[in-house]
Amino acid sequence: MSEGWLKGSRALIVGAGSGIGRAVLDAFLREGAMVSVLEKDLQKCKSISASLPEVVVTAGDATTRDANEEAVHRVTDAFGGLDVLVNCVGIFDFYRGIADLDAEIIDEAFEEIYSVNVKSHIHSVKAALPALRESRGNIVLTESTSAYFPGRGGVLYVSSKFAVRGLVTAFANELAPDIRVNGVAPGGTLNTDLRGLSALGLDSRRLNDTPGREAELAGRVPLQVALSGSDHAWSYVFLASKRSSGITGGVIHPDGGIGIKS
C-alpha cells in the first residue's frame, strides 16, 4: 500500500523502459509522483504510453544533449517544474578483461560504453539543472556493485561505473546546498534487459538470459537473495523523498550484503 512518500513530486526518469528503470517508474507512481520518462527504445515508449497514459514519454537517445533537453522541457511544461531526476541508463561488457579486448576495437568500445554509462548522466544533469535549482530538488544516479568490487563486470563496465561513482561525489559537492545528489549501487538484478556493447557484437545478448542466473546471484551474497528491479526501486524512492533530506553524496547498496563477504 502506498504511503505517499513522493506525493506531488515531479520526476524525470531517464532509461525507464525496462528493468530497474521501469521498476522505479512504477514505484514512483505508487508513491504519488508525477512522472516523465526519457527512453530510447520506441517499443518500450509505446508500451509505457499505452499502459500508463498519465506518464509523459519522450523518445530519444539519453547520450545526446537534445534528447535530454526535450525531456526536461516536456516534464516542466506538463507538471510546472521538476523535483527529481533519476538516471538508470546502462550497457554491459559481459566481463571482458583487458586481455580479452582486441586492440583494434578498444576505441570504439570505450566510446560506446562511456557514452551510455557516463555521458548520459552528465547530459541529463546538465539539462535538468535550471529546473532543479528552482525547485531545490534532487538527483539519483545509478552506480553498481561493480563500482565497489572487482569481478562484477569487465574492465570497461567496472571503470565506467567507477566514473558514475565519481559523478555522484563531484555533483553533490558542486550543487550543494541547492540540490542533493546521491547514488544507488544495485547488485546483480533479475529480469533486466541490460544488454552488451554493439562494438563487441553483444547488443543482442541480455544479461538476464545467462543460464542459472537466479541461483548464481543468490549464491554469491550473504543474504542468499536474487534481487529484482522492484527490490532496488525502493532505494530510489527513499533518496528521492524528503525522508532523506539530510543525505547528499551518499549511496545505497541493495546488493544482498556482498560487501561483508569474506
N, C-alpha and C positions, 0 to 999 in steps of 0.2 A: 504494500500500500504506500502511495506517495506521501511524503512528509513536507513537500513543497520547498525543498532546500534551495531551489533556483527560481522560485516563483517571481515572475516579472523580469527575469534576466534575459537579455538579448544576446544570443550566441551565434558565432560562426564556427562551424566545424569543417576543417579542410581535410579531405580524404574520408568521407563519411559513407561511402558506398557499400562497404562490407567490413567484416572482421571487427577489430576494436573500434574503428571509427563509427560503424553502424551501431554498435552496442552503445557507444557514447551518445549518439543521436537519440536512441530510444530512451536511455536513462535520463537525459536532459529533458526530453519531452515529459517523461513521467514525473519529473520533479518540478514541472511548471515553467520551464524556459520556453521562450520563443526562439525558434532555431532556423538558421540558414546554413546551407552547405555548399562547398565547392568540391566538385567531383569530376574527374577526367573521363571516366567510363560512361558513355551515353546510355547504355542499357541499365546501368545502376541508377543513373539520374532518372530515367523513365520509371523505374521501379519505385523509387522514393516518392516521386510526384504522384504516382498512381495510388500508393498505399497511405501516403501522408500529405494530403493536399495543403495542409497548413504550413508545411516547410517550404521555405524559399530556396529553390535549387538553381545553382549556377553551374553550367557545364564548362569546364576549362582545365587547362594544364597548370597545376599549382607551382610548377617551376618557373612560370612566367610572371612578369610584373602585371601585364594587362589583365590576366585572369583573376589575380588576387584583388586588384583594384576594382574590377567589376563586381566581384563577390561582396566586397565591403560596401560599395555603393548600393547594391541591391538590399543588403541587410539593413543599412541605415535608412534607406528610403522606405522600406517596408515597416520597420519597427521604431524608427525615430532615433536610432543610436545603436551602439554596440558596447556590451559589457564584458563579454568573454570571447576570447579567441582560443581555439584548440586546433592543433595540427597533428594528424595521425598518418601522414603520408610516409610511405617507405617501400623499398625493394630490397631483395636479399641476394647474397652471393653464393649460397649453398656451400659454405665452409671452404672456399678456395683459398689456400695459403699462398704465400708469395712463390713458393716452388711450383705451384700448380698453374700459375698465370704465365701464359706466353708473353714475351716481352712486347710483341707487336700489337697486342690488344690492351695493354695496360692503360694507355692514354684514353682510349675510348671508354673502357670500363670505369676508370676513375671518374671521368667527366659525367658519365651516366649516373652512377650511384651517389656522387656528391651533389649533383644537380637535384635529384629527387629527395635524398635523405637530409640534406643540409640547406641547399639554396632555397628550397620551397619554404622552409621555416623562416628564413631571412626575408623573403618576399612577402610572406603572409604577415609577419610582424610589422614590416615597413608600411604596408598598405593600411593596416588597421591602426597604426599609431595615433593619428589625429583623433579618431573616434574614441579610442581607449583612453587617451589623455582627458578628453572631455568628460567621460563617464567615471574616470578613476577606476578603470576596470582591471582585468587580469588575464594572463596568458598561461596556457598549459601546453607544453610541448611533449612529444613522445620520445623518450630516450629508449633504453632497452637494458636488459640484463647484460647484453653484450658490451655496454659501456662501462662495466664494472668487473667482469670476469672473462678471462680468455677461454677460447674454445666454443663460444656461443655464436660463432659466425666466422667467416673468413677475414682476411686482412683488410679488405675494402669495407665490409659491413661493420666490423668492430671499430675501425678507425672513424668511420662516418658517424657512428653513434657516440663515440667519444667527443666528436665535434658538436653534436647536439647538446651533450652534457655541458660543453664549454659555452654554448649559446645561452643556456639557462642561466649560468653564472654571470656572464657578461651583460645580458639583458637586464637581469634582476638588479645588478649594481647600477647600471646606467639609468634605468627607468624609475627607480625608487625616488621619492615616495609616492609618485602618482599611480604607478602601475605595478602590480605584483606579477612575478614570473616564476613558475615552478615547472617541474617535470614529473612524468610518470615513467618508470622503467619496468615495463612488463617482462615477466619471464616467458618461456615458451607458451604458445597460445593455440588452443584447439579451434577448429572451424575458421581459420584465417584464409584469406585469399592472397596472402603475401606471396609474390612471385619473384623470379630471378631476373637478372640483368639480360637484356637483349644482346648486349655486346658479348656475352658469354654463351649465347644461344639457349638461355634458360627462361625466357619470358613466358613460355607456355607451361612451365613447371611450377606447381604450387607447393609451398612448404607443408600444407595440410595433407597432401597426398602421400607423405612419407609413410611407408608400411610400419605398423605397430607404434604410431606416434603417441597415442594416448598413454600406453604403458611406459613408453620411453620417457615422456615428460614427467609422469608421476614418479618413476623410479629414480630420477636424478635429484630430487629435492626432499628435504627432511619431512615436510608435511605430507608427502606422497599424494599430491593432488595434481591433476591436469586441468589448468585453468582455461576458461573461455574468455572471449571478449567481454561478455556480460559481467564476469567476475572483476575484470580490470576496470570496467566503466565507472564503478563507484569511487575509485581513487580520483578520477577526473571530476566527478560531481563534488567531492569534498573540497578539492583545491579550487574549483570554480566558485564555491559558495562563500558566504560571509563567515561561516564557521572556521575558515582558515585565514581569516583577515590578518593574523599576525605572522603569516608564513610567506617568505619570498626567498628565491634562490634555493629552494628545497626540492626534494624528490621523494616520491612514494615508490616502494618496491613490492608490487604484488607478484612475487616470484616463488612462492612456496618455501621460502626460507633458505634459498641457495647460499646466501651469504654466511650462514653459520655452519655450513657443511665442512667437515674436516677433510 
